[in-house]
Amino acid sequence: MVTPALLIGSLVGMKIHIKVGKELFRNIVAFLLLIVSIVLLIWVLIFC
């Protein structure tokens, strides 16, 4: 079931990458990685 999510994420990423510049796309990806990392850290601290 990972395949549909991977395909959808790839398609959305390509569409966004085409519409915005490389610099902004990198900043968006870096911001999303930061948010996911913080959420995972909080999850581990609370539930482990």
Secondary structure, DSSP 8 states (H G I E B T S, - for coil): -HHHHHHHHHHHHHHHHHHS-HHHHHHHHHHHHHHHHHHHHHHHHHH-
